[in-house]
Amino acid sequence: ADLAVPGFAALHLACLNGHRAVVETLALQGQADINLPNNKRQTPLLLAVSQGHCSVVEILVGQLKVDMNATDEEDDTALHVVLHKRASIHTEINENEAPSIYGIWAELATQTDHPVAIAVACYLVQEGCCTDKTNSKKQTPFDLISQPVQEIIRQYIPSNMSGSVAERVGEEEEEERSRSTPVECGVCSELADSNVLLEPCHHRVACEECSAFMKKCIQCGSQINKRVTQDGRLIACKSRQPSAERLRYLESKIAEIEEAHCCSICMERRRNVAFLCGHGACDKCSLTLRICHMCRKTITKKINLY
């Protein structure tokens, strides 16, 4: 898998075409070189970024820890590439396979003309990709975009941790103590082993479910760039808009309610007459009925429901 002859290795092709499972297999089981350049000095990450394959980008950066600052033959980094190609990147983001990028995209969808590419750029910066590296044209990634887009991406640059060693040790001890006793979510008041860590402010004020809907920290008011659970998982930002699955569920519930309360003959009026067999109909449809339309039993009495 690591033999680049003369251009692309198997891992290059998998990244270029967005085959996440193949990338995972080649890298983890096949021990492929995750930073292998092709004949144009493009690494697997550079190829995945160029096509906007978010799930592949997340596994390369988040799980495999590739070199994010590797450059191609034009000295472009992954950040250069995604900003160069932002207008042509319109791929769909799978929330389950790329939760971090999806969360960023959900927050930026209405703020920029190219939300997928900018979300990938923000993710790369958030994970430590260099923002001031110049390419062969002496351009930094920020030289390729407008000032407003620069400001969006700058929000995801990790804050410098300047605290002393003693402060860090104290924070770790406090965190360890908090793990041993249940903590209360500041939103829903449910108890859990640990609340979600919000970055960059590093507060823990809400559970997984509630923090997914938070855009700003309720303790300090700073914008949330990342949500990290106790075991290191990233929580994607969820939209308040109902998902397709939720809409289908609500539609089925409405259908059940209509079926329970509407006349099963005309399906228009409310069921307000009951028979002794347990079935019923509306007053107009039941007026001429002598036999129950559901069980075929003779109707001996009609009971008006109010």
Helices and strands as residue ranges (DSSP letters): H 10-16, H 20-24, I 25-29, H 44-51, H 54-58, I 59-63, H 78-84, G 86-88, H 99-108, H 115-126, G 141-144, H 147-154, H 165-180, E 183-184, E 191-192, E 197-199, H 208-211, E 226-228, H 244-261, E 273-275, E 280-281, H 283-286, E 302-304
